[in-house]
């Protein structure tokens, strides 16, 4: 480009009164054309990715560029980005970055908070000038058009998703990022890792994960993300009756009926409803209580942070619980 520019200039040098001068109109025209071609070539380079079409929860999502400034509105999407070495510029992190598990945080750069997952700040998102927003179909469908006015928005399942749906969403994110091959390799690596963890477990007892607060208890069924992870690891559920509901509001009577061998509790508050139930003499009838197999686990890991990295950490945590030696 430098040599051809010199030729352009040298061809238009003219003698005028014994001095060199420029044929200005012609020269300006050639410079403008050269700059236009340069800009077009740069634009072509930055947009060299092939157009990809993704079936999301809103329909057909098309993207022809490689996104560089990504805002995500659920923790599971941060996990998917981290899995292929991509850092978001903004995250709806409930104004608390520590809610994203360390295994994910250590793989991405610090981000700007865009508020609560339930109600992200559109203004904060717009300030970041994203070129891709990844939103949750359940939480963010009502503000989808507002998000679309800021940047192309990929609407995927997250809240209430199954383990398998999470992997499907991760692949769609990989395609959107123009990293389909990398994501496919990471999913395959994850599946091998989970199969290896499964081979470590020979448990014949049932395991139930539940979240608790001062307002109640919710069992995570086999249709939930955590339930799917346990099933993948070969762990039996005490919930025998098939259900499509991920989260089951649970009374003390239902807990007695479910009666898991192991009860893993993700506590969102202390004290919580379990403290009230412990006052009931029947609480000691529970198999998990009699066997001293009621264990408190991180709700951030077991419920909030769904994804491949989270699932692998859950498997490690379960291994420590079942075989503390």
C-alpha positions in Angstrom: 0.0 0.0 0.0 2.9 2.4 0.8 4.6 1.9 -2.6 1.3 2.3 -4.6 0.6 5.5 -2.6 4.0 6.9 -3.6 3.2 6.2 -7.2 -0.1 8.0 -6.9 1.6 11.0 -5.6 4.6 10.9 -8.0 2.3 10.6 -11.1 0.6 13.9 -10.3 3.7 16.1 -9.8 3.8 19.0 -12.3 6.2 21.8 -13.0 4.8 25.3 -12.4 7.1 28.2 -12.7 10.1 25.9 -12.2 8.6 24.5 -9.0 7.0 21.2 -8.3 3.2 21.5 -7.6 0.2 19.2 -7.2 -2.8 18.8 -9.5 -5.1 19.1 -6.4 -8.5 18.0 -7.7 -7.1 14.8 -9.2 -4.9 14.1 -6.2 -7.8 14.6 -3.7 -9.9 12.3 -5.8 -7.3 9.5 -5.8 -6.7 9.9 -2.0 -10.4 9.6 -1.3 -10.7 6.4 -3.4 -7.6 5.0 -1.7 -9.0 5.7 1.8 -12.4 4.3 0.9 -10.8 1.1 -0.3 -8.7 0.9 2.9 -11.8 1.4 5.1 -13.7 -1.3 3.1 -10.8 -3.7 3.5 -10.6 -3.1 7.2 -14.4 -3.6 7.5 -14.3 -6.7 5.5 -11.5 -8.1 7.7 -13.5 -7.4 11.0 -16.6 -8.9 9.5 -15.0 -11.9 7.9 -17.1 -14.4 10.0 -19.7 -16.3 8.0 -23.3 -15.6 8.7 -24.6 -18.0 11.3 -28.3 -18.8 12.0 -29.3 -20.0 15.5 -32.7 -21.2 16.6 -33.3 -19.3 19.9 -36.4 -18.9 22.0 -37.6 -15.9 19.9 -37.1 -17.5 16.5 -34.2 -17.3 14.0 -31.2 -15.4 15.2 -28.7 -14.4 12.5 -25.2 -13.0 13.2 -22.5 -12.3 10.6 -19.8 -10.8 12.8 -17.6 -12.0 15.6 -18.9 -10.2 18.8 -16.3 -8.4 20.9 -18.4 -6.7 23.5 -20.8 -9.1 25.1 -23.3 -8.5 27.9 -24.9 -11.5 29.6 -28.0 -11.4 31.8 -27.6 -14.8 33.6 -24.8 -16.6 35.4 -25.1 -19.7 33.2 -24.1 -17.6 30.2 -20.9 -16.4 32.0 -20.1 -20.1 32.5 -20.5 -20.7 28.7 -18.3 -17.8 27.8 -15.6 -18.8 30.3 -15.6 -22.3 28.9 -14.2 -21.0 25.6 -12.0 -18.2 27.0 -14.3 -15.2 26.3 -14.8 -12.4 28.8 -18.1 -10.5 29.0 -18.0 -6.7 29.3 -21.1 -6.7 31.4 -23.0 -9.1 33.6 -26.3 -9.0 35.4 -24.7 -10.3 38.6 -27.2 -9.1 41.2 -24.7 -6.3 42.0 -22.4 -8.9 43.6 -19.7 -10.4 41.4 -19.0 -13.0 44.1 -22.2 -14.8 43.2 -20.4 -16.1 40.1 -18.5 -19.1 41.3 -14.6 -18.8 41.6 -14.1 -21.5 38.9 -15.8 -19.2 36.4 -14.5 -15.8 37.7 -10.8 -17.0 37.4 -11.2 -17.6 33.7 -12.7 -14.2 32.7 -11.7 -10.5 33.1 -13.5 -8.3 35.5 -16.8 -7.0 34.2 -19.2 -4.1 34.7 -22.4 -5.0 36.6 -25.6 -4.2 34.8 -27.7 -4.8 37.8 -30.1 -7.6 38.9 -30.8 -10.6 36.8 -34.5 -10.1 37.4 -34.4 -6.5 36.2 -31.2 -5.5 34.5 -30.5 -1.9 33.9 -31.1 -1.0 30.2 -29.1 2.2 30.7 -26.1 0.4 32.2 -26.2 -2.1 29.3 -26.4 0.7 26.7 -23.4 2.5 28.2 -21.3 -0.5 27.5 -22.1 -0.4 23.8 -22.4 -4.2 23.4 -22.4 -5.9 20.0 -24.2 -8.9 21.5 -26.6 -9.4 24.4 -27.5 -12.9 25.7 -30.7 -12.9 27.7 -32.9 -15.5 29.5 -36.1 -16.4 27.9 -38.0 -16.6 31.2 -36.8 -13.4 32.8 -36.2 -11.1 29.9 -38.8 -11.8 27.2 -40.8 -8.8 28.3 -37.8 -6.5 27.7 -36.6 -8.3 24.6 -37.5 -5.4 22.2 -35.8 -2.9 24.5 -32.7 -5.0 24.5 -32.8 -5.4 20.7 -32.8 -1.7 20.3 -29.4 -1.7 22.1 -27.8 -4.6 20.4 -28.6 -8.0 18.7 -30.1 -10.1 21.5 -29.9 -13.9 21.7 -32.7 -15.3 23.8 -32.0 -18.6 25.4 -33.2 -20.9 28.2 -31.5 -20.5 31.5 -33.8 -20.2 34.6 -35.5 -23.6 35.0 -33.4 -25.2 32.3 -32.4 -28.9 32.4 -28.8 -30.0 32.3 -29.2 -31.1 28.7 -30.8 -27.8 27.7 -27.8 -26.0 29.3 -25.4 -27.8 27.0 -27.6 -27.0 24.0 -27.6 -23.3 25.0 -23.8 -23.4 25.4 -23.4 -24.7 21.9 -25.7 -21.9 20.6 -23.5 -19.4 22.4 -20.4 -20.9 20.8 -22.0 -20.5 17.4 -22.9 -16.9 18.1 -19.3 -16.2 19.2 -18.0 -17.8 16.1 -16.4 -20.5 18.3 -18.5 -23.5 17.4 -15.5 -25.9 17.1 -14.0 -24.7 20.4 -17.4 -25.1 22.2 -18.0 -28.5 20.7 -14.5 -29.6 21.9 -15.2 -28.2 25.4 -18.6 -30.0 25.6 -16.9 -33.2 24.6 -14.3 -32.7 27.3 -17.0 -32.0 29.8 -18.9 -35.2 29.0 -15.7 -37.2 29.4 -15.0 -35.5 32.7 -18.6 -36.3 34.0 -18.3 -39.9 32.8 -15.0 -40.1 34.8 -16.7 -38.7 37.9 -19.6 -41.1 37.5 -17.1 -44.0 37.5 -16.1 -42.9 41.0 -19.6 -43.2 42.5 -21.1 -46.6 43.5 -23.7 -45.1 45.8 -26.9 -47.1 46.1 -28.6 -44.4 48.3 -30.7 -41.5 47.0 -29.5 -37.9 47.1 -31.8 -34.9 47.1 -30.8 -31.2 46.6 -33.1 -28.5 47.9 -32.8 -24.7 48.4 -34.2 -23.3 51.7 -34.9 -19.8 53.0 -37.0 -18.4 55.8 -39.9 -18.6 53.4 -39.8 -22.3 52.5 -38.0 -25.3 50.9 -37.9 -26.2 47.2 -36.8 -29.7 46.1 -34.9 -29.7 42.8 -36.4 -32.5 40.8 -34.7 -34.7 38.2 -36.1 -32.1 35.6 -34.0 -29.4 37.2 -30.4 -28.5 36.4 -29.0 -29.9 39.6 -31.2 -33.0 39.3 -29.9 -33.6 35.8 -26.3 -33.3 37.0 -27.0 -35.9 39.7 -28.7 -38.3 37.2 -25.7 -37.9 34.8 -23.4 -38.9 37.7 -25.5 -42.1 38.2 -27.1 -40.8 41.5 -30.7 -42.0 42.2 -33.4 -39.5 43.1 -35.9 -40.1 45.8 -38.6 -38.4 43.7 -40.1 -41.5 42.0 -43.2 -39.8 40.4 -42.2 -38.3 37.0 -42.5 -34.5 36.9 -41.7 -31.8 34.4 -41.5 -29.2 37.2 -37.9 -28.3 38.1 -38.6 -26.8 41.5 -41.1 -28.4 43.9 -42.4 -26.2 46.8 -42.1 -28.5 49.8 -44.0 -28.9 53.0 -42.6 -30.8 56.0 -45.1 -33.6 55.1 -43.8 -33.8 51.6 -40.2 -33.9 52.8 -41.1 -36.8 55.2 -42.8 -38.6 52.2 -39.8 -38.0 49.9 -37.4 -39.1 52.7 -34.0 -39.0 50.8 -31.0 -40.9 52.1 -28.9 -37.8 51.6 -30.3 -34.3 51.9 -28.1 -31.5 50.4 -29.3 -28.0 51.5 -28.5 -24.8 49.7 -29.4 -22.2 52.3 -30.3 -18.7 51.1 -30.8 -17.5 54.7 -30.1 -18.3 58.3 -32.2 -19.1 60.2 -34.5 -20.8 57.7 -37.5 -23.1 57.6 -35.5 -26.1 58.5 -34.8 -24.6 61.8 -38.5 -24.5 62.4 -39.0 -28.1 61.3 -36.3 -29.3 63.6 -38.6 -28.5 66.5 -41.0 -31.2 65.3 -40.2 -34.7 66.8 -40.9 -36.2 63.4 -37.9 -34.4 61.9 -35.7 -37.1 63.5 -37.6 -39.8 61.6 -36.0 -38.6 58.3 -33.4 -41.1 57.1 -30.9 -38.4 56.3 -31.2 -37.0 59.8 -30.9 -40.4 61.5 -27.8 -41.2 59.4 -26.3 -37.7 59.9 -26.4 -37.2 56.1 -27.9 -33.7 56.0 -25.2 -31.5 54.4 -25.2 -27.8 53.6 -23.8 -26.9 50.2 -23.3 -23.7 48.3 -26.6 -22.5 46.7 -24.4 -20.4 44.3 -22.8 -23.6 43.0 -25.7 -25.9 43.2 -28.5 -23.6 42.0 -27.4 -20.2 40.6 -24.4 -21.0 38.5 -25.5 -23.5 35.9 -23.0 -24.6 33.3 -20.2 -27.0 32.4 -17.8 -25.5 34.9 -20.4 -25.5 37.6 -21.4 -29.1 36.9 -17.8 -30.2 37.2 -17.4 -28.4 40.5 -20.6 -29.9 41.7 -19.3 -33.4 40.9 -16.1 -32.6 42.9 -18.1 -31.3 45.8 -20.3 -34.4 45.8 -17.2 -36.6 45.7 -15.9 -34.8 48.8 -19.3 -35.2 50.6 -19.8 -38.9 49.8 -16.1 -39.8 50.4 -14.6 -37.3 52.7 -11.5 -39.4 53.2 
